[in-house]
Amino acid sequence: MSEQDAGPGDSVVVRVPVEPVDAVREADARDAADRYSGLAVRGPLFGAAAQDAEGGRRWRVVVGVTHGCPQEARDALNSLFWFRAKDDAQSRQERRALLAAVARLETEPLDELTVLGARYRVVRAEEYAAVDSRGGIETPRPTDPEPLTLDWGPGARSARVDDGLVLDPDAPLSPLQAAERVALRPLAYSGIRFPVEVLADSAGAVQSHPDVLLMPAAFLITERSGDGEWSAGSSLHATAHDARRTLDFALTWMEPRTRGLIPYDADRTVDARNPPVGTTDEAAAELVELAKAADALRADRRDQVEVHGTVYRVTRSRRLLRWGPDGPEGPRSSDISTHAPAALHPRLDDDGTVHTDGLADDGPVR
């Protein structure tokens, strides 16, 4: 194990891969680096992390860094505390402390708070993808994790993005991981399409949080019609198979209903593979094309299909989280939330009793 002088920010501990699996993964990453020489930055994602119990440099992700704005991550943290108070609290005192955090998150746009001695922070990551010289976005690598059994059923359980993830800036890296981490330290927004305050915050973050931590890859569906640009067509998934299964469902169930090929009120088992009785010949032909594209995904773990003029691609998403002396970066002043803090759950008392009085009859209980 050796230590690489990384310049600004912290040093990076580099471990040369010697185990066969690690060596294959490193070779896979080298091939990807040769093919995809550019980056396409999509924008920020938000989650929440708790600091190591001993107050060290390690933080544990408690809300997946997958949310589109800071308030969504705050809401998820609110729910985390509420359900802990409801289901896991061991005493009234513990429940009261958790509910006090819930009460604050219902009314304040908090980015950091301490609950039961643990420090929690809303964290910000930059999502990006590697692109080749022709603008093609990187697809999954052969060594990216996949479930042992490929379950295509609609009720299949998927792994959660960032589940159990520990953020450790001191963890040893492979040579290519270290090189990417060092190369991305100066990454900041540029160009006239960004507001001045966004550019200023981005440049300031390079100084206040000079190091970066690379998070595990995630996967999503991107779409492109005609000569247009790629656009996101799904949320992030933990594995490429989860993304393919989402695309399979979209092509066979959602797209037929969106296109008017199958009525929205049709039985849930009706889809492109099982069209309703009375389908017109024209609609049936379109459904066949959608089903063929979905079947191709299942047949050979395909990462791209084209149907009805739209290209769908399983894309490998990367995320970097800026790191400073006090840990991971939180939301920036220029980051915008789509909504304000609000109560999300019924009232829960110190004894763990849920009170639904005052809720609308059809209101959600999350």
C-alpha positions in Angstrom: 0.0 0.0 0.0 1.4 3.4 -0.9 0.3 7.0 -0.5 0.0 9.3 -3.5 0.8 13.0 -3.2 -2.5 14.4 -4.5 -1.8 18.2 -4.4 -4.6 20.3 -3.0 -6.9 18.4 -0.6 -6.1 15.2 1.2 -3.6 12.6 0.1 -5.0 9.4 -1.4 -4.1 5.9 -0.3 -3.5 3.7 -3.3 -3.7 -0.1 -3.2 -2.5 -1.9 -6.3 -5.0 -4.7 -7.0 -3.6 -8.2 -6.7 -6.7 -10.3 -6.2 -8.0 -11.6 -9.5 -11.5 -10.0 -9.1 -9.9 -6.6 -8.3 -7.5 -6.9 -11.2 -10.3 -7.6 -13.6 -12.3 -4.7 -12.3 -9.3 -2.4 -12.7 -8.8 -3.6 -16.3 -12.5 -3.0 -16.9 -12.2 0.6 -15.6 -9.1 1.1 -17.8 -11.0 0.1 -20.9 -13.9 2.4 -20.0 -11.4 5.3 -19.4 -9.9 4.7 -22.9 -13.3 4.7 -24.5 -15.1 7.5 -22.6 -12.9 10.5 -22.5 -15.4 13.2 -21.5 -17.9 14.0 -18.8 -21.6 15.1 -19.0 -22.6 16.7 -15.7 -26.3 16.4 -14.9 -26.5 18.3 -11.7 -26.8 17.9 -7.9 -28.4 15.1 -6.0 -29.1 15.1 -2.3 -29.3 12.7 0.6 -28.4 12.5 4.3 -25.5 11.0 6.3 -24.7 10.4 9.9 -21.2 10.9 11.3 -19.3 8.0 12.7 -20.2 7.5 16.4 -16.7 8.3 17.5 -16.8 11.6 15.6 -14.2 10.5 13.0 -14.0 11.2 9.3 -16.3 8.4 8.3 -20.0 9.1 7.7 -22.8 6.6 7.0 -25.5 7.3 4.4 -28.9 7.1 6.0 -30.9 8.6 3.1 -29.8 7.6 -0.4 -28.1 10.4 -2.3 -30.7 10.3 -5.1 -33.0 13.2 -4.4 -33.4 16.1 -6.8 -33.5 18.9 -4.2 -32.4 19.5 -0.6 -36.0 19.5 0.8 -36.7 16.1 -0.6 -33.7 14.8 1.4 -34.9 16.7 4.5 -38.3 15.1 4.0 -36.8 11.6 3.8 -34.8 12.3 7.0 -38.0 13.5 8.6 -39.6 10.2 7.7 -36.6 8.2 9.0 -36.9 9.8 12.4 -40.7 9.4 12.5 -40.6 5.7 11.8 -37.7 5.2 14.2 -39.9 6.9 16.9 -42.9 4.8 15.9 -41.2 1.4 15.5 -37.8 1.3 17.2 -37.7 3.7 20.1 -36.8 1.9 23.4 -38.1 4.5 25.8 -40.3 7.6 26.0 -37.1 9.7 26.3 -35.7 8.3 23.1 -39.0 8.7 21.2 -39.3 12.3 22.5 -35.9 13.1 21.1 -36.7 11.7 17.7 -40.1 13.5 17.6 -38.4 16.8 18.5 -36.2 16.3 15.4 -39.3 15.6 13.4 -41.0 18.7 14.7 -38.1 20.9 13.6 -37.9 19.3 10.2 -41.6 20.0 9.7 -41.0 23.7 10.0 -37.3 24.5 9.3 -35.1 23.8 6.2 -32.4 22.2 8.3 -29.3 20.9 6.8 -27.7 19.6 10.0 -29.0 18.5 13.4 -27.9 16.3 16.3 -30.3 13.6 17.5 -29.6 11.2 20.4 -25.9 12.2 20.2 -25.5 11.5 16.5 -24.8 14.2 14.0 -26.9 14.2 10.8 -26.2 16.2 7.7 -28.0 16.7 4.4 -25.3 16.1 1.8 -24.9 17.1 -1.8 -23.3 15.1 -4.6 -22.7 15.9 -8.3 -24.1 13.5 -10.7 -22.3 12.9 -14.0 -21.8 10.3 -16.7 -18.8 9.5 -18.9 -19.3 10.2 -22.6 -17.4 9.2 -25.7 -16.2 11.4 -28.6 -19.6 11.0 -30.4 -21.7 11.9 -27.3 -22.5 8.3 -26.4 -23.1 7.8 -22.7 -21.4 5.0 -20.8 -23.4 1.8 -20.3 -22.9 -0.7 -17.5 -19.5 -2.4 -17.2 -19.1 -6.2 -17.2 -17.8 -6.1 -13.6 -20.7 -3.9 -12.3 -22.7 -5.8 -9.6 -25.7 -7.8 -10.8 -28.1 -10.0 -8.7 -27.3 -13.7 -8.9 -30.9 -14.4 -9.9 -32.4 -12.1 -12.5 -36.0 -11.7 -11.3 -38.2 -9.9 -13.9 -41.4 -10.1 -11.9 -43.2 -6.8 -11.1 -43.0 -7.5 -7.4 -39.3 -8.3 -7.4 -37.4 -6.7 -4.6 -34.6 -4.3 -5.6 -31.5 -3.3 -3.8 -31.7 0.2 -2.5 -29.2 2.8 -3.8 -26.5 3.6 -1.1 -28.0 1.1 1.3 -25.4 0.6 4.1 -22.9 2.8 2.3 -20.1 4.2 4.5 -18.3 7.4 3.2 -14.7 7.0 4.1 -12.2 9.5 2.5 -9.3 7.5 3.9 -10.3 4.2 2.3 -7.6 2.8 -0.1 -8.4 3.1 -3.8 -7.2 1.4 -6.9 -4.9 3.3 -9.1 -7.6 4.3 -11.6 -10.0 5.3 -8.8 -7.3 7.5 -7.2 -6.5 9.1 -10.6 -10.2 9.9 -11.2 -10.6 11.3 -7.7 -7.6 13.6 -8.0 -8.6 14.6 -11.6 -12.1 15.6 -10.5 -11.0 17.8 -7.5 -11.0 21.0 -9.6 -14.4 20.2 -11.2 -16.7 23.3 -11.1 -19.5 24.7 -13.2 -18.6 27.0 -16.1 -20.4 28.7 -19.0 -23.1 31.3 -19.5 -26.0 29.0 -19.0 -25.4 29.0 -15.2 -26.6 31.9 -13.0 -23.8 34.0 -11.5 -24.6 32.7 -7.9 -24.4 29.1 -9.1 -21.0 29.7 -10.6 -19.8 31.5 -7.5 -21.0 28.7 -5.2 -19.4 26.1 -7.4 -16.0 27.9 -7.4 -16.3 28.4 -3.7 -16.9 24.7 -3.0 -13.6 23.8 -4.6 -11.9 25.9 -2.0 -14.1 25.0 1.0 -14.3 21.3 0.2 -11.1 20.7 -1.8 -11.3 16.9 -1.8 -13.9 14.6 -3.5 -15.2 11.2 -2.7 -16.4 9.0 -5.5 -19.6 7.1 -4.7 -20.6 3.7 -6.1 -22.0 3.7 -9.6 -25.8 3.7 -10.0 -27.9 3.1 -13.1 -30.8 4.8 -14.9 -32.6 4.8 -18.2 -31.8 7.6 -20.6 -33.8 8.3 -23.7 -33.1 10.1 -27.0 -35.5 10.8 -29.9 -34.2 11.7 -33.3 -31.0 13.8 -33.1 -31.9 15.2 -29.7 -29.9 15.0 -26.5 -30.1 12.2 -24.0 -32.6 12.8 -21.2 -33.3 10.9 -18.0 -36.1 8.5 -18.2 -36.0 6.9 -14.7 -34.7 7.4 -11.2 -31.4 5.8 -10.1 -31.1 2.1 -9.5 -28.6 0.1 -7.5 -27.9 -2.4 -10.3 -28.2 -2.4 -14.1 -30.7 -5.3 -13.9 -33.0 -3.1 -11.8 -32.8 -0.4 -14.5 -33.5 -3.0 -17.2 -36.5 -4.3 -15.3 -37.8 -0.7 -15.0 -37.4 -0.3 -18.7 -39.1 -3.6 -19.4 -42.1 -2.4 -17.4 -42.1 0.9 -19.1 -42.1 -0.6 -22.6 -44.7 -3.3 -21.9 -47.1 -1.6 -19.4 -46.6 2.2 -19.2 -45.9 3.1 -22.8 -48.9 1.2 -24.2 -51.2 3.2 -21.8 -49.4 6.5 -22.5 -49.8 6.0 -26.2 -53.4 5.0 -26.0 -52.8 1.5 -27.2 -54.2 0.0 -23.9 -56.8 1.8 -21.8 -55.6 3.1 -18.4 -58.3 1.2 -16.6 -57.4 -2.1 -18.2 -56.6 -5.0 -15.9 -53.1 -4.7 -14.5 -52.1 -8.0 -16.2 -52.8 -6.5 -19.6 -49.7 -5.3 -21.3 -47.9 -5.4 -24.7 -47.2 -9.1 -24.3 -50.9 -9.7 -23.3 -53.0 -7.2 -25.2 -56.7 -6.7 -24.5 -59.4 -8.4 -26.6 -60.5 -6.2 -29.4 -57.2 -4.5 -30.0 -57.0 -3.0 -33.5 -54.5 -4.3 -36.0 -52.6 -1.0 -36.0 -52.4 -1.0 -32.2 -51.5 -4.6 -32.1 -48.5 -4.0 -34.5 -47.2 -1.2 -32.2 -47.6 -3.4 -29.1 -45.6 -6.2 -30.8 -42.7 -3.8 -31.4 -42.7 -2.7 -27.8 -42.8 -6.3 -26.6 -39.9 -7.3 -28.9 -37.8 -4.5 -27.5 -38.6 -5.6 -24.0 -37.9 -9.2 -24.8 -34.4 -8.2 -26.2 -33.6 -6.8 -22.8 -34.4 -10.1 -21.1 -32.6 -12.2 -23.7 -29.1 -11.0 -23.5 -28.8 -8.3 -20.8 -28.9 -5.7 -23.6 -28.2 -2.1 -22.5 -29.9 -0.4 -25.5 -33.0 -0.8 -27.5 -34.8 1.4 -30.1 -38.5 1.4 -30.7 -40.9 3.8 -32.3 -38.1 6.3 -33.0 -36.8 6.5 -29.4 -33.5 5.0 -28.2 -33.5 3.7 -24.6 -30.2 3.1 -23.0 -29.2 1.7 -19.6 -26.7 4.3 -18.4 -24.0 4.1 -15.8 -24.4 7.1 -13.5 -21.5 8.4 -11.4 -21.6 10.7 -8.4 -18.9 12.7 -6.6 -19.3 14.2 -3.2 -17.1 17.1 -2.2 -15.3 16.8 1.1 -13.8 19.4 3.4 -12.2 19.6 6.9 -15.6 19.1 8.5 -16.8 16.3 6.3 -19.1 16.0 3.3 -20.5 19.1 1.6 -24.1 20.1 2.3 -26.5 22.1 0.1 -25.3 25.3 -1.4 -27.1 28.6 -1.0 -27.9 28.6 -4.8 -29.5 25.1 -4.6 -33.3 25.4 -5.0 -36.0 23.3 -3.3 -39.3 22.7 -5.0 -41.3 23.0 -1.8 -41.2 24.1 1.8 -40.9 22.0 5.0 -44.3 20.5 6.0 -45.8 17.9 8.3 -45.6 14.5 6.5 -47.1 12.1 9.1 -49.8 11.8 11.7 -49.1 13.0 15.2 -47.2 10.5 17.3 -47.2 10.9 21.1 -44.5 10.0 23.6 -46.0 6.6 24.1 -45.9 5.7 20.4 -49.6 6.1 19.7 -50.5 7.4 16.3 -53.2 10.0 16.2 -55.0 10.4 12.9 -57.5 13.0 14.1 -57.5 16.1 11.8 -56.3 14.2 8.7 -58.4 14.1 5.6 -60.2 10.8 5.0 -58.3 10.3 1.8 -55.0 11.9 2.9 -51.9 9.8 2.7 -50.4 8.3 5.9 -46.7 7.7 5.0 
